[in-house]
Amino acid sequence: MITNKSGNSKNNTSLKYLTFSCICLFSQKNAVSFRGELNSERFYDSLNGIQKFSEYIEHCNSLDSLHRGSQVKKKCAKLLKYLKTDYANSNTAGASYNVCILLNYWIYDELAKIYYFDNKSYIGLAFEKLTSIWNSFIKNKLDKNKDNICSPISSIVNNENWKQIKELYDYYVDFDYLKKMADISENCKEYYIYIKSKSHIYKYFKDRCPPSEKNKCTEFHNIFIKYDPDTVLPSLLCHGKMEVEKAAARKNGDEGEKEEFTVTGRPSGFQGRDHHSGVLPFLSDRSKSTNTIGNVLLCVVVTSMASGAIYKVNVNSLINIYL
């Protein structure tokens, strides 16, 4: 166990566990009703629900040497079973999104959860070792002549903004469902608000990928920008109703509602999905977001005070533990 400068490793570990648990609880309580219908969530749920993977454990034995190695080993075995029994036998050619990208970001996210998202050296080492096992498994156990071989995206470990990339790609994968349901469902407001909640991730990348520098983030400008909430929201059937609610909130001086329903953008048509098979090579940003989310920040501060220490917390990354 790594000890902090004050030598208080036990309290530090307790703090991380309590903070992690608190954020997870907050995320679960604020889950949207349709989350289980989203393509990304259904895929992640299927991976997390994989059972009877014991025959794949032996390929992952080298992970025992890692901190929390037994947990990493189980994730590794689930990954290998999926590669062998599901991905290798699936027809991914006609998919509107790249399942392999989802798989890579799922396993990296799972490793980050195991290490409470805050120990990059542990996460990086675990992913490096797992990547080696993954490549060996492809070489020795899978039919390399098949087109649908999913290889590890080793560059993820070098991306400081991997969490933002994952959120953007998850939204892209889920967009068709969100748009369709918003246009036909009586619950358009819920889908509207969910799409609006992705505005921050577009602001993140637009700030780092200005139109004048399109070569910096080619995929963002060529593929993902068309799903920007600022463009999408005015095209939804309930946009007018939401604008009325926004105006009413402004009139009543309800700043919370005003912020939630503030929408800018232009109406736009949608011409279907582009198949995306790249690896999202966005620039790596080393700056830390200092956005504060009321309930989460309160939870983190209370937890920190209870442990007798105040820690600088990247709230933006914590709130997005699982979308």
Residue pairs with C-beta under 8 A, 6 or more apart in sequence:
1 9
1 13
1 67
2 9
2 119
3 9
3 12
4 12
8 309
11 307
11 308
11 309
12 309
14 307
15 303
15 304
15 307
15 309
15 311
16 116
16 118
17 116
18 303
18 306
18 307
19 116
19 299
19 300
19 303
19 304
19 313
19 318
20 116
20 117
20 321
22 299
22 300
22 303
23 296
23 299
23 300
23 318
23 319
23 321
24 321
24 322
26 295
26 296
26 299
26 319
27 319
27 321
27 322
32 190
32 194
33 187
33 190
34 181
34 187
34 190
34 191
34 194
35 41
36 42
36 45
37 177
37 181
38 170
38 173
38 174
38 177
38 178
39 97
39 173
39 174
39 177
40 102
40 170
40 173
40 174
40 323
41 174
43 99
43 102
43 106
43 173
44 102
44 106
47 78
47 79
47 82
47 103
47 106
48 78
50 78
50 81
50 82
52 81
53 74
53 77
53 78
53 80
53 81
54 77
55 81
56 76
56 77
56 78
56 80
56 81
56 84
57 73
57 74
57 77
59 76
59 77
59 80
59 133
59 136
59 137
59 141
60 72
60 73
60 76
60 77
60 80
60 130
60 133
61 73
62 129
62 133
63 69
63 72
63 73
63 76
63 126
63 129
63 130
63 133
64 70
64 73
66 72
66 122
66 125
66 126
66 129
67 115
67 122
68 114
68 115
68 122
71 114
72 111
72 114
72 126
72 130
75 107
75 110
75 111
75 114
75 130
76 130
76 133
79 103
79 107
79 130
79 134
80 133
80 134
80 137
80 141
82 103
83 134
83 137
83 138
83 142
83 150
84 137
84 141
84 142
87 99
87 100
87 103
87 148
87 150
88 142
88 143
88 146
88 148
88 149
90 99
90 148
91 148
92 98
92 99
92 100
92 148
93 147
93 148
95 275
96 176
96 273
96 275
97 169
97 172
97 173
97 273
97 275
97 276
98 275
98 276
98 277
98 278
99 150
100 150
100 151
100 153
101 153
101 169
101 276
101 279
101 280
102 169
102 170
102 173
103 150
104 150
104 152
104 153
104 156
105 156
105 162
105 165
105 166
105 169
107 127
107 130
108 123
108 127
108 156
108 157
108 162
108 166
109 163
109 166
109 322
111 123
111 126
111 127
111 130
112 123
112 163
113 321
114 126
115 122
115 123
115 126
117 123
117 317
117 318
117 321
123 157
124 157
127 156
127 157
128 154
128 157
130 152
131 152
131 154
134 151
134 152
135 151
135 152
138 144
138 149
138 151
142 149
153 279
155 279
155 281
156 162
158 284
159 165
159 282
159 284
160 284
160 285
160 286
161 204
161 282
161 283
161 284
161 285
163 317
163 320
164 201
164 204
164 205
165 280
165 282
167 198
167 201
167 320
167 323
168 201
168 202
168 205
168 220
168 224
168 280
169 280
170 323
171 198
171 201
171 227
172 223
172 224
172 227
172 276
175 227
175 273
176 273
178 191
178 194
178 195
179 232
179 236
179 270
181 187
181 188
181 191
182 188
182 191
182 192
182 195
182 236
182 237
182 238
183 236
183 237
185 191
188 236
188 237
188 238
188 241
189 238
189 241
189 242
191 236
192 233
192 236
192 238
192 239
192 242
193 260
195 229
195 232
195 233
195 236
196 229
196 233
196 260
196 261
196 263
198 229
199 229
199 230
200 291
202 225
202 228
202 229
202 230
204 289
205 217
205 220
205 224
205 282
206 228
208 216
208 217
208 282
208 283
208 285
209 216
209 217
209 220
209 221
209 282
209 283
211 221
214 221
216 283
217 282
217 283
219 276
219 278
219 280
219 281
219 282
220 282
223 274
223 276
225 231
226 268
226 270
228 265
229 263
229 265
230 263
230 264
230 265
230 266
231 265
231 266
231 268
232 265
232 268
233 239
233 242
233 263
233 265
234 263
234 265
234 266
234 267
234 268
235 267
235 268
235 269
235 270
236 242
239 263
242 261
242 263
243 261
243 263
245 257
245 261
246 257
246 258
246 261
246 262
246 263
249 257
249 258
249 260
249 261
250 258
288 314
289 314
289 315
289 316
289 317
290 314
290 315
290 316
291 315
291 316
292 315
293 315
293 316
293 319
296 315
296 318
296 319
297 313
297 315
300 313
300 315
300 318
301 310
304 310
304 311
304 313
